[in-house]
Amino acid sequence: MGKKLYIETYGCQMNVADSEVVVSIMAGSGYTSTDEINEAELILINTCSIRDNAEQRIWGRLTAMSHLKKKNRNLKIGVIGCMAERLKEKLLETEKLVDIVVGPDAYRELPGLVAEAESGHKAVNVLLSREETYADISPVRMDKNGVSSFVSIMRGCNNMCAYCVVPYVRGAERSRNTESIISEAKELFDSGYREVTLLGQNVDSYNFESGSRTINFSDLLEEVSGIDPLLRVRFSTSHPKDISDDLLRTIARHDNICKHIHLPAQSGSSRILELMNRGYTREWYMDRVSAIRSIIPDCSLSTDMITGFCSETDDEHRDSLSLMEWAGFDFAYMFKYSERPGTRAARKYSDDIPEEVKSVRLSEMISLQNKLSARSKRQDLGKVVEVLAEGFSKRSKEHMSGRTSQNKVVVFPAEEVRKGDYASVVIERCTSATLLGKLTF
């Protein structure tokens, strides 16, 4: 039966995709994945360092796992991913809890590192690479639904936003071979999947040299969408400084490229954006939103917002709120600023906004976005939408749940619809999180 691997994944979609690569690599060394942690001879925790509370969760999880080591002396625990890259020494000093520490670019070395740990030595490899994309590794899909999956198209980031640890823990940006991306997406479609999400820290800057041809992200989207009209294509994340009209026109041209763009604003103040080293102004961001609304009128828009960044004034906080109101975001991920050691902001600026002020500002942001999200859903009442059925609703086996092209969740009577089918649904009601409707024939 082979040895059992249990893997826990924290953080972004990139980590989910990485975990699938890791499971594939370990399968080549005789490991099979299990959902039962007590069965495992190897536990890997794929970690996130984007905020301090993400790291604190991992420390708590490691402490909670200590009893497993007492029960099974042969059990090895590894910390992989971004936190491993950032805190390698501290992790190795954690008494006898952590045996293996592996950064995002060293997963190919995991079998050897596990063997080293089994021989009684601490095993570590956190070397970053300028070439590694894992393009030749076929991920073991862990999503279970068999309808939608992630395809990583690039790794690393060159943007060096002042608050962000990603360039330090994932290295420089490099794009994956186009043919391998198309092959993976086609393989997923042939296996019954009906949606792929192309992943990168900044997908807009995808750039791959293929012979005499340079393939950009717009070209890649065109090629993936051409696999089959029944294959939906999503992507994340776009950077406001790089999203072009050419890309928007490509999205508009193809029905199966989803009409949803995640465009992190982070702040509505040009001064704060400059401090953040985001590479655009408030006016630039608004121009890009206007272009999206003009070229893709039915496109939904989501964003990331940070409140309480270094030296942010009350007026600049209100600038963020006014930008959110103006853009009418359909949904948003909102956070208090969390200083990350080693970043430009930590080196150059003072984290001088009191925690209670950050909390008040975040509450105001969340309250506003709840209103915007509710307004967005009300605007869908009476519309007929195409929904990709992803499975039964959490509350009832008599209802299916799926998403529209605009990434909105819809619940509707199952009737003859099966998982992976496209269904035409008229929207009759909505809650704060979900659209509710009935099938049209």
Buried (B, 14 or more C-beta within 10 A) or exposed (E): EEBBBBBBBBBBBBBBBBBBBBBBBBBEBEBBBBEEBEEBBBBBBBBBBBBEEBBEBBBEBBEEBEEBBEEEEEBBBBBBBBBBBBBBEEBBEBEEBBBBBBBBBBBBBBBEBBEBBBEEEBBBBBEBBEEBBBBEBBBBBBEEEBBBBBBBBBBBBEBEBBBBBBBBBBBEBBBBBBEBBBEBBBEBBEEEBBBBBBBBBBBBBBBBEEEEEEBBBBBBBBBBBEBEEEBBBBBBBBBBBBBBEEBBEBBBEBEBBBBBBBBBBBBBBBBBBBBBBBBBBBEBBBEBBEBBBEBBEEBBBBBBBBBBBBEBEEEBBBBBBBBBBEBBBBBBEBBBBBBBEEBBBBEEBEBEBEEEBBEBBBEBBEEBBEEBBBEBBEEBBEEEBBBBBBBBBEEEEEBBBBBBBBBBBBBBBBEEBEBBBEBEBBBEEBEEEBBBBEBEE
